[in-house]
């Protein structure tokens, strides 16, 4: 019902945010790696593959950092409190709450 819909929405939102983060990091780091390789003397064509791999590595590293932060948050949170025991039914012949006197 509603709970499974909310869970699915949260899961999809997390996936979208992860892809967006990877795209932002990749697009930011690709020109940085291309410039560094050009300074090292590589031609732009030769540096393209290396820069692509390096930018993809940086994007995956950013995802790893977020995943580790999530793991640490889950570990610090601990376990949920135990549910209280179920209420005992009233003994036969004794009125229970809301049953009158």
Phi and psi restraints in degrees (range 20) as a CNS / XPLOR table:
assign (resid 1 and name C) (resid 2 and name N)
       (resid 2 and name CA) (resid 2 and name C) 1.0 -67.6 20.0 2
assign (resid 2 and name N) (resid 2 and name CA)
       (resid 2 and name C) (resid 3 and name N) 1.0 -41.0 20.0 2
assign (resid 2 and name C) (resid 3 and name N)
       (resid 3 and name CA) (resid 3 and name C) 1.0 -63.3 20.0 2
assign (resid 3 and name N) (resid 3 and name CA)
       (resid 3 and name C) (resid 4 and name N) 1.0 -43.3 20.0 2
assign (resid 3 and name C) (resid 4 and name N)
       (resid 4 and name CA) (resid 4 and name C) 1.0 -68.4 20.0 2
assign (resid 4 and name N) (resid 4 and name CA)
       (resid 4 and name C) (resid 5 and name N) 1.0 -33.3 20.0 2
assign (resid 4 and name C) (resid 5 and name N)
       (resid 5 and name CA) (resid 5 and name C) 1.0 -65.5 20.0 2
assign (resid 5 and name N) (resid 5 and name CA)
       (resid 5 and name C) (resid 6 and name N) 1.0 -41.5 20.0 2
assign (resid 5 and name C) (resid 6 and name N)
       (resid 6 and name CA) (resid 6 and name C) 1.0 -66.2 20.0 2
assign (resid 6 and name N) (resid 6 and name CA)
       (resid 6 and name C) (resid 7 and name N) 1.0 -39.0 20.0 2
assign (resid 6 and name C) (resid 7 and name N)
       (resid 7 and name CA) (resid 7 and name C) 1.0 -65.0 20.0 2
assign (resid 7 and name N) (resid 7 and name CA)
       (resid 7 and name C) (resid 8 and name N) 1.0 -43.0 20.0 2
assign (resid 7 and name C) (resid 8 and name N)
       (resid 8 and name CA) (resid 8 and name C) 1.0 -65.2 20.0 2
assign (resid 8 and name N) (resid 8 and name CA)
       (resid 8 and name C) (resid 9 and name N) 1.0 -39.0 20.0 2
assign (resid 8 and name C) (resid 9 and name N)
       (resid 9 and name CA) (resid 9 and name C) 1.0 -64.3 20.0 2
assign (resid 9 and name N) (resid 9 and name CA)
       (resid 9 and name C) (resid 10 and name N) 1.0 -43.5 20.0 2
assign (resid 9 and name C) (resid 10 and name N)
       (resid 10 and name CA) (resid 10 and name C) 1.0 -63.6 20.0 2
assign (resid 10 and name N) (resid 10 and name CA)
       (resid 10 and name C) (resid 11 and name N) 1.0 -40.8 20.0 2
assign (resid 10 and name C) (resid 11 and name N)
       (resid 11 and name CA) (resid 11 and name C) 1.0 -63.7 20.0 2
assign (resid 11 and name N) (resid 11 and name CA)
       (resid 11 and name C) (resid 12 and name N) 1.0 -45.1 20.0 2
assign (resid 11 and name C) (resid 12 and name N)
       (resid 12 and name CA) (resid 12 and name C) 1.0 -65.4 20.0 2
assign (resid 12 and name N) (resid 12 and name CA)
       (resid 12 and name C) (resid 13 and name N) 1.0 -39.1 20.0 2
assign (resid 12 and name C) (resid 13 and name N)
       (resid 13 and name CA) (resid 13 and name C) 1.0 -61.6 20.0 2
assign (resid 13 and name N) (resid 13 and name CA)
       (resid 13 and name C) (resid 14 and name N) 1.0 -39.6 20.0 2
assign (resid 13 and name C) (resid 14 and name N)
       (resid 14 and name CA) (resid 14 and name C) 1.0 -65.0 20.0 2
assign (resid 14 and name N) (resid 14 and name CA)
       (resid 14 and name C) (resid 15 and name N) 1.0 -40.2 20.0 2
assign (resid 14 and name C) (resid 15 and name N)
       (resid 15 and name CA) (resid 15 and name C) 1.0 -65.2 20.0 2
assign (resid 15 and name N) (resid 15 and name CA)
       (resid 15 and name C) (resid 16 and name N) 1.0 -41.9 20.0 2
assign (resid 15 and name C) (resid 16 and name N)
       (resid 16 and name CA) (resid 16 and name C) 1.0 -63.4 20.0 2
assign (resid 16 and name N) (resid 16 and name CA)
       (resid 16 and name C) (resid 17 and name N) 1.0 -42.4 20.0 2
assign (resid 16 and name C) (resid 17 and name N)
       (resid 17 and name CA) (resid 17 and name C) 1.0 -65.6 20.0 2
assign (resid 17 and name N) (resid 17 and name CA)
       (resid 17 and name C) (resid 18 and name N) 1.0 -36.6 20.0 2
assign (resid 17 and name C) (resid 18 and name N)
       (resid 18 and name CA) (resid 18 and name C) 1.0 -65.5 20.0 2
assign (resid 18 and name N) (resid 18 and name CA)
       (resid 18 and name C) (resid 19 and name N) 1.0 -43.1 20.0 2
assign (resid 18 and name C) (resid 19 and name N)
       (resid 19 and name CA) (resid 19 and name C) 1.0 -66.5 20.0 2
assign (resid 19 and name N) (resid 19 and name CA)
       (resid 19 and name C) (resid 20 and name N) 1.0 -39.5 20.0 2
assign (resid 19 and name C) (resid 20 and name N)
       (resid 20 and name CA) (resid 20 and name C) 1.0 -64.2 20.0 2
assign (resid 20 and name N) (resid 20 and name CA)
       (resid 20 and name C) (resid 21 and name N) 1.0 -41.8 20.0 2
assign (resid 20 and name C) (resid 21 and name N)
       (resid 21 and name CA) (resid 21 and name C) 1.0 -62.9 20.0 2
assign (resid 21 and name N) (resid 21 and name CA)
       (resid 21 and name C) (resid 22 and name N) 1.0 -44.5 20.0 2
assign (resid 21 and name C) (resid 22 and name N)
       (resid 22 and name CA) (resid 22 and name C) 1.0 -62.4 20.0 2
assign (resid 22 and name N) (resid 22 and name CA)
       (resid 22 and name C) (resid 23 and name N) 1.0 -41.2 20.0 2
assign (resid 22 and name C) (resid 23 and name N)
       (resid 23 and name CA) (resid 23 and name C) 1.0 -64.7 20.0 2
assign (resid 23 and name N) (resid 23 and name CA)
       (resid 23 and name C) (resid 24 and name N) 1.0 -41.3 20.0 2
assign (resid 23 and name C) (resid 24 and name N)
       (resid 24 and name CA) (resid 24 and name C) 1.0 -64.2 20.0 2
assign (resid 24 and name N) (resid 24 and name CA)
       (resid 24 and name C) (resid 25 and name N) 1.0 -47.1 20.0 2
assign (resid 24 and name C) (resid 25 and name N)
       (resid 25 and name CA) (resid 25 and name C) 1.0 -63.6 20.0 2
assign (resid 25 and name N) (resid 25 and name CA)
       (resid 25 and name C) (resid 26 and name N) 1.0 -44.4 20.0 2
assign (resid 25 and name C) (resid 26 and name N)
       (resid 26 and name CA) (resid 26 and name C) 1.0 -60.6 20.0 2
assign (resid 26 and name N) (resid 26 and name CA)
       (resid 26 and name C) (resid 27 and name N) 1.0 -49.1 20.0 2
assign (resid 26 and name C) (resid 27 and name N)
       (resid 27 and name CA) (resid 27 and name C) 1.0 -67.1 20.0 2
assign (resid 27 and name N) (resid 27 and name CA)
       (resid 27 and name C) (resid 28 and name N) 1.0 -26.2 20.0 2
assign (resid 27 and name C) (resid 28 and name N)
       (resid 28 and name CA) (resid 28 and name C) 1.0 -78.9 20.0 2
assign (resid 28 and name N) (resid 28 and name CA)
       (resid 28 and name C) (resid 29 and name N) 1.0 -39.1 20.0 2
assign (resid 28 and name C) (resid 29 and name N)
       (resid 29 and name CA) (resid 29 and name C) 1.0 -84.2 20.0 2
assign (resid 29 and name N) (resid 29 and name CA)
       (resid 29 and name C) (resid 30 and name N) 1.0 -24.3 20.0 2
assign (resid 29 and name C) (resid 30 and name N)
       (resid 30 and name CA) (resid 30 and name C) 1.0 -58.9 20.0 2
assign (resid 30 and name N) (resid 30 and name CA)
       (resid 30 and name C) (resid 31 and name N) 1.0 -50.6 20.0 2
assign (resid 30 and name C) (resid 31 and name N)
       (resid 31 and name CA) (resid 31 and name C) 1.0 -65.0 20.0 2
assign (resid 31 and name N) (resid 31 and name CA)
       (resid 31 and name C) (resid 32 and name N) 1.0 -30.6 20.0 2
assign (resid 31 and name C) (resid 32 and name N)
       (resid 32 and name CA) (resid 32 and name C) 1.0 -63.9 20.0 2
assign (resid 32 and name N) (resid 32 and name CA)
       (resid 32 and name C) (resid 33 and name N) 1.0 -45.8 20.0 2
assign (resid 32 and name C) (resid 33 and name N)
       (resid 33 and name CA) (resid 33 and name C) 1.0 -68.5 20.0 2
assign (resid 33 and name N) (resid 33 and name CA)
       (resid 33 and name C) (resid 34 and name N) 1.0 -38.3 20.0 2
assign (resid 33 and name C) (resid 34 and name N)
       (resid 34 and name CA) (resid 34 and name C) 1.0 -61.5 20.0 2
assign (resid 34 and name N) (resid 34 and name CA)
       (resid 34 and name C) (resid 35 and name N) 1.0 -42.6 20.0 2
assign (resid 34 and name C) (resid 35 and name N)
       (resid 35 and name CA) (resid 35 and name C) 1.0 -65.1 20.0 2
assign (resid 35 and name N) (resid 35 and name CA)
       (resid 35 and name C) (resid 36 and name N) 1.0 -41.7 20.0 2
assign (resid 35 and name C) (resid 36 and name N)
       (resid 36 and name CA) (resid 36 and name C) 1.0 -64.9 20.0 2
assign (resid 36 and name N) (resid 36 and name CA)
       (resid 36 and name C) (resid 37 and name N) 1.0 -39.8 20.0 2
assign (resid 36 and name C) (resid 37 and name N)
       (resid 37 and name CA) (resid 37 and name C) 1.0 -71.7 20.0 2
assign (resid 37 and name N) (resid 37 and name CA)
       (resid 37 and name C) (resid 38 and name N) 1.0 -33.2 20.0 2
assign (resid 37 and name C) (resid 38 and name N)
       (resid 38 and name CA) (resid 38 and name C) 1.0 -66.3 20.0 2
assign (resid 38 and name N) (resid 38 and name CA)
       (resid 38 and name C) (resid 39 and name N) 1.0 -38.7 20.0 2
assign (resid 38 and name C) (resid 39 and name N)
       (resid 39 and name CA) (resid 39 and name C) 1.0 -65.1 20.0 2
assign (resid 39 and name N) (resid 39 and name CA)
       (resid 39 and name C) (resid 40 and name N) 1.0 -29.7 20.0 2
assign (resid 39 and name C) (resid 40 and name N)
       (resid 40 and name CA) (resid 40 and name C) 1.0 -78.3 20.0 2
assign (resid 40 and name N) (resid 40 and name CA)
       (resid 40 and name C) (resid 41 and name N) 1.0 -5.8 20.0 2
assign (resid 40 and name C) (resid 41 and name N)
       (resid 41 and name CA) (resid 41 and name C) 1.0 104.6 20.0 2
assign (resid 41 and name N) (resid 41 and name CA)
       (resid 41 and name C) (resid 42 and name N) 1.0 2.1 20.0 2
assign (resid 41 and name C) (resid 42 and name N)
       (resid 42 and name CA) (resid 42 and name C) 1.0 -81.0 20.0 2
assign (resid 42 and name N) (resid 42 and name CA)
       (resid 42 and name C) (resid 43 and name N) 1.0 146.5 20.0 2
assign (resid 42 and name C) (resid 43 and name N)
       (resid 43 and name CA) (resid 43 and name C) 1.0 -73.6 20.0 2
assign (resid 43 and name N) (resid 43 and name CA)
       (resid 43 and name C) (resid 44 and name N) 1.0 158.5 20.0 2
assign (resid 43 and name C) (resid 44 and name N)
       (resid 44 and name CA) (resid 44 and name C) 1.0 -59.8 20.0 2
assign (resid 44 and name N) (resid 44 and name CA)
       (resid 44 and name C) (resid 45 and name N) 1.0 -39.7 20.0 2
assign (resid 44 and name C) (resid 45 and name N)
       (resid 45 and name CA) (resid 45 and name C) 1.0 -65.0 20.0 2
assign (resid 45 and name N) (resid 45 and name CA)
       (resid 45 and name C) (resid 46 and name N) 1.0 -41.6 20.0 2
assign (resid 45 and name C) (resid 46 and name N)
       (resid 46 and name CA) (resid 46 and name C) 1.0 -71.6 20.0 2
assign (resid 46 and name N) (resid 46 and name CA)
       (resid 46 and name C) (resid 47 and name N) 1.0 -30.4 20.0 2
assign (resid 46 and name C) (resid 47 and name N)
       (resid 47 and name CA) (resid 47 and name C) 1.0 -82.2 20.0 2
assign (resid 47 and name N) (resid 47 and name CA)
       (resid 47 and name C) (resid 48 and name N) 1.0 -15.7 20.0 2
assign (resid 47 and name C) (resid 48 and name N)
       (resid 48 and name CA) (resid 48 and name C) 1.0 -59.4 20.0 2
assign (resid 48 and name N) (resid 48 and name CA)
       (resid 48 and name C) (resid 49 and name N) 1.0 -47.4 20.0 2
assign (resid 48 and name C) (resid 49 and name N)
       (resid 49 and name CA) (resid 49 and name C) 1.0 -65.6 20.0 2
assign (resid 49 and name N) (resid 49 and name CA)
       (resid 49 and name C) (resid 50 and name N) 1.0 -42.1 20.0 2
assign (resid 49 and name C) (resid 50 and name N)
       (resid 50 and name CA) (resid 50 and name C) 1.0 -66.3 20.0 2
assign (resid 50 and name N) (resid 50 and name CA)
       (resid 50 and name C) (resid 51 and name N) 1.0 -42.4 20.0 2
assign (resid 50 and name C) (resid 51 and name N)
       (resid 51 and name CA) (resid 51 and name C) 1.0 -65.7 20.0 2
assign (resid 51 and name N) (resid 51 and name CA)
       (resid 51 and name C) (resid 52 and name N) 1.0 -38.9 20.0 2
assign (resid 51 and name C) (resid 52 and name N)
       (resid 52 and name CA) (resid 52 and name C) 1.0 -60.1 20.0 2
assign (resid 52 and name N) (resid 52 and name CA)
       (resid 52 and name C) (resid 53 and name N) 1.0 -47.9 20.0 2
assign (resid 52 and name C) (resid 53 and name N)
       (resid 53 and name CA) (resid 53 and name C) 1.0 -62.9 20.0 2
assign (resid 53 and name N) (resid 53 and name CA)
       (resid 53 and name C) (resid 54 and name N) 1.0 -41.3 20.0 2
assign (resid 53 and name C) (resid 54 and name N)
       (resid 54 and name CA) (resid 54 and name C) 1.0 -66.6 20.0 2
assign (resid 54 and name N) (resid 54 and name CA)
       (resid 54 and name C) (resid 55 and name N) 1.0 -40.8 20.0 2
assign (resid 54 and name C) (resid 55 and name N)
       (resid 55 and name CA) (resid 55 and name C) 1.0 -67.5 20.0 2
assign (resid 55 and name N) (resid 55 and name CA)
       (resid 55 and name C) (resid 56 and name N) 1.0 -38.8 20.0 2
assign (resid 55 and name C) (resid 56 and name N)
       (resid 56 and name CA) (resid 56 and name C) 1.0 -65.3 20.0 2
assign (resid 56 and name N) (resid 56 and name CA)
       (resid 56 and name C) (resid 57 and name N) 1.0 -38.8 20.0 2
assign (resid 56 and name C) (resid 57 and name N)
       (resid 57 and name CA) (resid 57 and name C) 1.0 -60.4 20.0 2
assign (resid 57 and name N) (resid 57 and name CA)
       (resid 57 and name C) (resid 58 and name N) 1.0 -43.6 20.0 2
assign (resid 57 and name C) (resid 58 and name N)
       (resid 58 and name CA) (resid 58 and name C) 1.0 -63.0 20.0 2
assign (resid 58 and name N) (resid 58 and name CA)
       (resid 58 and name C) (resid 59 and name N) 1.0 -39.3 20.0 2
assign (resid 58 and name C) (resid 59 and name N)
       (resid 59 and name CA) (resid 59 and name C) 1.0 -65.4 20.0 2
assign (resid 59 and name N) (resid 59 and name CA)
       (resid 59 and name C) (resid 60 and name N) 1.0 -42.4 20.0 2
assign (resid 59 and name C) (resid 60 and name N)
       (resid 60 and name CA) (resid 60 and name C) 1.0 -68.0 20.0 2
assign (resid 60 and name N) (resid 60 and name CA)
       (resid 60 and name C) (resid 61 and name N) 1.0 -34.1 20.0 2
assign (resid 60 and name C) (resid 61 and name N)
       (resid 61 and name CA) (resid 61 and name C) 1.0 -64.9 20.0 2
assign (resid 61 and name N) (resid 61 and name CA)
       (resid 61 and name C) (resid 62 and name N) 1.0 -39.5 20.0 2
assign (resid 61 and name C) (resid 62 and name N)
       (resid 62 and name CA) (resid 62 and name C) 1.0 -63.4 20.0 2
assign (resid 62 and name N) (resid 62 and name CA)
       (resid 62 and name C) (resid 63 and name N) 1.0 -41.1 20.0 2
assign (resid 62 and name C) (resid 63 and name N)
       (resid 63 and name CA) (resid 63 and name C) 1.0 -63.4 20.0 2
assign (resid 63 and name N) (resid 63 and name CA)
       (resid 63 and name C) (resid 64 and name N) 1.0 -36.9 20.0 2
assign (resid 63 and name C) (resid 64 and name N)
       (resid 64 and name CA) (resid 64 and name C) 1.0 -64.6 20.0 2
assign (resid 64 and name N) (resid 64 and name CA)
       (resid 64 and name C) (resid 65 and name N) 1.0 -41.1 20.0 2
assign (resid 64 and name C) (resid 65 and name N)
       (resid 65 and name CA) (resid 65 and name C) 1.0 -61.8 20.0 2
assign (resid 65 and name N) (resid 65 and name CA)
       (resid 65 and name C) (resid 66 and name N) 1.0 -43.5 20.0 2
assign (resid 65 and name C) (resid 66 and name N)
       (resid 66 and name CA) (resid 66 and name C) 1.0 -64.5 20.0 2
assign (resid 66 and name N) (resid 66 and name CA)
       (resid 66 and name C) (resid 67 and name N) 1.0 -41.0 20.0 2
assign (resid 66 and name C) (resid 67 and name N)
       (resid 67 and name CA) (resid 67 and name C) 1.0 -64.3 20.0 2
assign (resid 67 and name N) (resid 67 and name CA)
       (resid 67 and name C) (resid 68 and name N) 1.0 -42.6 20.0 2
assign (resid 67 and name C) (resid 68 and name N)
       (resid 68 and name CA) (resid 68 and name C) 1.0 -64.3 20.0 2
assign (resid 68 and name N) (resid 68 and name CA)
       (resid 68 and name C) (resid 69 and name N) 1.0 -39.2 20.0 2
assign (resid 68 and name C) (resid 69 and name N)
       (resid 69 and name CA) (resid 69 and name C) 1.0 -62.0 20.0 2
assign (resid 69 and name N) (resid 69 and name CA)
       (resid 69 and name C) (resid 70 and name N) 1.0 -39.3 20.0 2
assign (resid 69 and name C) (resid 70 and name N)
       (resid 70 and name CA) (resid 70 and name C) 1.0 -66.0 20.0 2
assign (resid 70 and name N) (resid 70 and name CA)
       (resid 70 and name C) (resid 71 and name N) 1.0 -39.4 20.0 2
assign (resid 70 and name C) (resid 71 and name N)
       (resid 71 and name CA) (resid 71 and name C) 1.0 -64.1 20.0 2
assign (resid 71 and name N) (resid 71 and name CA)
       (resid 71 and name C) (resid 72 and name N) 1.0 -46.2 20.0 2
assign (resid 71 and name C) (resid 72 and name N)
       (resid 72 and name CA) (resid 72 and name C) 1.0 -63.1 20.0 2
assign (resid 72 and name N) (resid 72 and name CA)
       (resid 72 and name C) (resid 73 and name N) 1.0 -38.8 20.0 2
assign (resid 72 and name C) (resid 73 and name N)
       (resid 73 and name CA) (resid 73 and name C) 1.0 -62.0 20.0 2
assign (resid 73 and name N) (resid 73 and name CA)
       (resid 73 and name C) (resid 74 and name N) 1.0 -41.8 20.0 2
assign (resid 73 and name C) (resid 74 and name N)
       (resid 74 and name CA) (resid 74 and name C) 1.0 -66.6 20.0 2
assign (resid 74 and name N) (resid 74 and name CA)
       (resid 74 and name C) (resid 75 and name N) 1.0 -37.8 20.0 2
assign (resid 74 and name C) (resid 75 and name N)
       (resid 75 and name CA) (resid 75 and name C) 1.0 -68.9 20.0 2
assign (resid 75 and name N) (resid 75 and name CA)
       (resid 75 and name C) (resid 76 and name N) 1.0 -37.6 20.0 2
assign (resid 75 and name C) (resid 76 and name N)
       (resid 76 and name CA) (resid 76 and name C) 1.0 -71.6 20.0 2
assign (resid 76 and name N) (resid 76 and name CA)
       (resid 76 and name C) (resid 77 and name N) 1.0 -33.8 20.0 2
assign (resid 76 and name C) (resid 77 and name N)
       (resid 77 and name CA) (resid 77 and name C) 1.0 -59.9 20.0 2
assign (resid 77 and name N) (resid 77 and name CA)
       (resid 77 and name C) (resid 78 and name N) 1.0 -37.2 20.0 2
assign (resid 77 and name C) (resid 78 and name N)
       (resid 78 and name CA) (resid 78 and name C) 1.0 85.9 20.0 2
assign (resid 78 and name N) (resid 78 and name CA)
       (resid 78 and name C) (resid 79 and name N) 1.0 -164.3 20.0 2
assign (resid 78 and name C) (resid 79 and name N)
       (resid 79 and name CA) (resid 79 and name C) 1.0 -98.1 20.0 2
assign (resid 79 and name N) (resid 79 and name CA)
       (resid 79 and name C) (resid 80 and name N) 1.0 152.3 20.0 2
assign (resid 79 and name C) (resid 80 and name N)
       (resid 80 and name CA) (resid 80 and name C) 1.0 -68.1 20.0 2
assign (resid 80 and name N) (resid 80 and name CA)
       (resid 80 and name C) (resid 81 and name N) 1.0 152.5 20.0 2
assign (resid 80 and name C) (resid 81 and name N)
       (resid 81 and name CA) (resid 81 and name C) 1.0 -65.2 20.0 2
assign (resid 81 and name N) (resid 81 and name CA)
       (resid 81 and name C) (resid 82 and name N) 1.0 149.5 20.0 2
assign (resid 81 and name C) (resid 82 and name N)
       (resid 82 and name CA) (resid 82 and name C) 1.0 -69.3 20.0 2
assign (resid 82 and name N) (resid 82 and name CA)
       (resid 82 and name C) (resid 83 and name N) 1.0 144.1 20.0 2
assign (resid 82 and name C) (resid 83 and name N)
       (resid 83 and name CA) (resid 83 and name C) 1.0 -71.7 20.0 2
assign (resid 83 and name N) (resid 83 and name CA)
       (resid 83 and name C) (resid 84 and name N) 1.0 146.1 20.0 2
assign (resid 83 and name C) (resid 84 and name N)
       (resid 84 and name CA) (resid 84 and name C) 1.0 -65.8 20.0 2
assign (resid 84 and name N) (resid 84 and name CA)
       (resid 84 and name C) (resid 85 and name N) 1.0 153.1 20.0 2
assign (resid 84 and name C) (resid 85 and name N)
       (resid 85 and name CA) (resid 85 and name C) 1.0 -65.3 20.0 2
assign (resid 85 and name N) (resid 85 and name CA)
       (resid 85 and name C) (resid 86 and name N) 1.0 152.4 20.0 2
assign (resid 85 and name C) (resid 86 and name N)
       (resid 86 and name CA) (resid 86 and name C) 1.0 -65.2 20.0 2
assign (resid 86 and name N) (resid 86 and name CA)
       (resid 86 and name C) (resid 87 and name N) 1.0 148.9 20.0 2
assign (resid 86 and name C) (resid 87 and name N)
       (resid 87 and name CA) (resid 87 and name C) 1.0 -66.1 20.0 2
assign (resid 87 and name N) (resid 87 and name CA)
       (resid 87 and name C) (resid 88 and name N) 1.0 140.6 20.0 2
assign (resid 87 and name C) (resid 88 and name N)
       (resid 88 and name CA) (resid 88 and name C) 1.0 -80.3 20.0 2
assign (resid 88 and name N) (resid 88 and name CA)
       (resid 88 and name C) (resid 89 and name N) 1.0 138.0 20.0 2
assign (resid 88 and name C) (resid 89 and name N)
       (resid 89 and name CA) (resid 89 and name C) 1.0 -67.1 20.0 2
assign (resid 89 and name N) (resid 89 and name CA)
       (resid 89 and name C) (resid 90 and name N) 1.0 150.5 20.0 2
assign (resid 89 and name C) (resid 90 and name N)
       (resid 90 and name CA) (resid 90 and name C) 1.0 -64.0 20.0 2
assign (resid 90 and name N) (resid 90 and name CA)
       (resid 90 and name C) (resid 91 and name N) 1.0 150.4 20.0 2
assign (resid 90 and name C) (resid 91 and name N)
       (resid 91 and name CA) (resid 91 and name C) 1.0 -65.9 20.0 2
assign (resid 91 and name N) (resid 91 and name CA)
       (resid 91 and name C) (resid 92 and name N) 1.0 149.3 20.0 2
assign (resid 91 and name C) (resid 92 and name N)
       (resid 92 and name CA) (resid 92 and name C) 1.0 -58.1 20.0 2
assign (resid 92 and name N) (resid 92 and name CA)
       (resid 92 and name C) (resid 93 and name N) 1.0 135.1 20.0 2
assign (resid 92 and name C) (resid 93 and name N)
       (resid 93 and name CA) (resid 93 and name C) 1.0 89.0 20.0 2
assign (resid 93 and name N) (resid 93 and name CA)
       (resid 93 and name C) (resid 94 and name N) 1.0 -10.8 20.0 2
assign (resid 93 and name C) (resid 94 and name N)
       (resid 94 and name CA) (resid 94 and name C) 1.0 -104.4 20.0 2
assign (resid 94 and name N) (resid 94 and name CA)
       (resid 94 and name C) (resid 95 and name N) 1.0 134.9 20.0 2
assign (resid 94 and name C) (resid 95 and name N)
       (resid 95 and name CA) (resid 95 and name C) 1.0 -71.3 20.0 2
assign (resid 95 and name N) (resid 95 and name CA)
       (resid 95 and name C) (resid 96 and name N) 1.0 139.4 20.0 2
assign (resid 95 and name C) (resid 96 and name N)
       (resid 96 and name CA) (resid 96 and name C) 1.0 -93.3 20.0 2
assign (resid 96 and name N) (resid 96 and name CA)
       (resid 96 and name C) (resid 97 and name N) 1.0 179.0 20.0 2
assign (resid 96 and name C) (resid 97 and name N)
       (resid 97 and name CA) (resid 97 and name C) 1.0 -61.2 20.0 2
assign (resid 97 and name N) (resid 97 and name CA)
       (resid 97 and name C) (resid 98 and name N) 1.0 133.8 20.0 2
assign (resid 97 and name C) (resid 98 and name N)
       (resid 98 and name CA) (resid 98 and name C) 1.0 76.8 20.0 2
assign (resid 98 and name N) (resid 98 and name CA)
       (resid 98 and name C) (resid 99 and name N) 1.0 10.0 20.0 2
assign (resid 98 and name C) (resid 99 and name N)
       (resid 99 and name CA) (resid 99 and name C) 1.0 -103.3 20.0 2
assign (resid 99 and name N) (resid 99 and name CA)
       (resid 99 and name C) (resid 100 and name N) 1.0 4.6 20.0 2
assign (resid 99 and name C) (resid 100 and name N)
       (resid 100 and name CA) (resid 100 and name C) 1.0 88.7 20.0 2
assign (resid 100 and name N) (resid 100 and name CA)
       (resid 100 and name C) (resid 101 and name N) 1.0 179.9 20.0 2
